[in-house]
Amino acid sequence: MSKKKAWAGWANFTPTQKDEGKEKKTSVKHFESALQRQCVKWFELQHPHYMVYAIPNGGSRSKVEAKIMKGEGVLAAIPDLCIPVPKKGYASLYIEMKRPEVVTVDKTHKKGTVSPGQKARHEQLRSFGNKVEVAWTLDEFMTIVNEYLND
């Protein structure tokens, strides 16, 4: 069975469903991270001849560590993932991952939003010839990537 066929049944997979036979419980706090990991896994199976990489901007850091990273060139509001492949007149594809609306037993957590700083950074990246998109689900990610990479 090809890798593409093996993944096809996982199209509606969410981080709180069974993953390879093991029950996964993902906190709302880490839902975006779990979604991003699924998207990267799907990408690697579907497009093994291309590359996707994460840009580690999120997370909690000490003031010292944040200062070191800033000195190393980490920029605020850069999208989470980059596919450095020139296609359709763009230099690269950047994808900002956002948490979809999550309903738990005790409350509904609103879907993640794009901050004003992120919107400004996205426009800057577009001005440099990059395509920038936002994905809230695995299905949206798959559509964005396939529309970008497929001729």
Secondary structure, DSSP 8 states (H G I E B T S, - for coil): --HHHHHHTTTT--TTSEETTEE----GGGHHHHHHHHHHHHHHHH-TTS--EE----S---HHHHHHHHHTT--TT--SEEE---BTTBS-EEEEE----EE-SS-EE------HHHHHHHHHHHHTT-EEEEESSHHHHHHHHHHHH--
